[in-house]
């Protein structure tokens, strides 16, 4: 064994002395820093125990339409008005050393760090009740280190300036218990229909377990998980001396009666719209539930109160009070995608399920405009003809034969034009077009129009047998109304936080996805459902409502055994209406089959009342208008009994004149040459 030299010993002592000095300096610096933080906290004084505020929602004209149902704001209660069992259960499970530490439980922190290291993951939390309360009082949305440091400093200030009972009271009134219930009073009333002061030990121990994971431990979500969590809490209460073992056993076995009903004020103005706004705040702006409900936000929406009232009034007017049929309606400005009105059902209190944005239903013939846009891209024109007759389609790949039917089994039994087929909703023409283009063509086109639901690659897809959402169909038609630009459905224009700072502002975005010329040609064809001149072997599908309309519209109706639709637009507004039964029950009554059309017509007229009458404006280039005989799609002569001014993509207009009505007269070539100049009244009323 070597003996350390005197030189080595002195060197070691020197290093040891340096280490001690550096350590002392570090400790002094840390002490000075800590004392400085404490002094600064003392100088700042008591932080405000801000009670979270309700979020306010405004219509497009600034009118207040609603506020978040904040149980905390409405039901703040003192600690003396909270069941002692709930107080003890909360302290026992969340922070058993609450009354002995000064905001930070160092022993618990060390234990959590050790557990995380052993598991190589974050498996154990160490936040005290004071820390959690500090977090609840912070309304920012980020999860940065800066926020964590602020929360730690806020924790120190809380502990320095408030009593433990004050802190505990604030915590119990700000914690989230799931299902929109903030604070113990709101949670007690929601889950058990009673005040927080009246909770039994069994109820209190179950309620105390919910904040750890409302979606997991709520008895309404999983009674099994809730009971398991309750047992853990009762065991900790025994361990920490709050109750006896036999008392815990009795409480664990006690049967509980749940209510699951909020007693807060009911939402009355556009409730389905307000729900959709809250979902947008959460899913699009990524705000958490607590911030949405209690963040004191000001949310400025796109809702037009006049149009919303009109939508609700028309539904109430046309749908029989005795009918169980439901209605979904979406109205939007096609220029920017702003949703102006929304109805998701006939009674929000009975069914908050939003059929305007959540339900997936078969669109029927309202899918045909998307099919025919694809056809225009492949060289079809309004004058393209096919034979309409009873038809059975046979396939070589082993696929079963398919026999579509027209409404009332009426067929032209001859050639009809695309424009006429769209106006009378001929199914044979649609299926033939679909198969000619290829079954994948409509699926790809639907995606370009913004439909997100899955579509089956089958012949019947041309007749709308794959489900869609009302809001997406309204948006799809907006592309036709605005000249081919995609605008996303928008509910919110601006959001301000509780300090008035703008945290979101909608930017105008419009992406060109359709050819403007083809979109306009299709729009002009869609005016045909209200045009008596296109009557042939069957009435145009808008014949029952055309006399109620006072301005130019384009649109398409659709129906299946269980669904009734009407989607249409003016240059200022596009509206989609669906009617049907939630359970998919067939629509058999004649009156119920007319609901969608009548609601749509009544709403459009009322919503646009007082606004300028606007015609659909042709793009500056890419289209040409000519007079045609609607029966055959050929250029009309002066002898044709019916002449319809029809737009075509430039270069695809017909060149052959109609000879079906000639009486040894020459074609009206002079008028044909001057067809580019359309009288103003023709632009407003193209069917005249």
Secondary structure, 3 states (H helix, E strand, C coil): CCCCCHHHHHHHHHHHHHHHHHHHHHHHHHHHHHHHHHHHHHHHCCCCCCCCECCEEECCCCCEEEECCCHHHHHCCCHHHCCHHHHHHHHHHHCCCCCCCCCCCHHHHHHHHHHHHHHCCCCCCCCCHHHHHHHHHCCCCCCCHHHHHHHHHHHHHHHHHCCHHHHHHHHHHHCECCCCCECHHHHHHHHHCCCHHHCCHHHHHHHHHHCCCHHHHCCCCCHHHHHHHHHHHHHHHHHCCCCCHHHHHHHHHCCCCCCCCCCCCCCCCCHHHHHHHHHHHHHCCCCCHHHHHHECCEEEECCCHHHHHHHHHHHHHHCCCCCCCEEEEEEECCCCCEEEEEECCCCCCCCCCCCCCCCCEECHHHHHHHHHHHHHHCCCCCCCEEEECCCCECCCCCCCCECCCCHHHCCCCEEEEHHHHHHHCCHHHHHHHHHHHCHHHHHHHHHHCCCCCCCCCCHHHHHCCCEECHHHHHHHHHHHHCCCEECCCECEEEEECCCCCEEEECCCCCEECCCHHHHHHHHHHHHHHHCHHHCCCCCCCCCCCHHHCCCCCEEEEEECCCEEEEEEECCCCEEEEEEECCCCCCCCCHHHHCHHHHHHHHHHHHHCCCCCCCCCCCCCCCEEEEEECCCCCCECCCCCCCCEEEEEECCCCCCCECCCCCCCCCCCHHHHHCCCCCCHHHHHCCCC
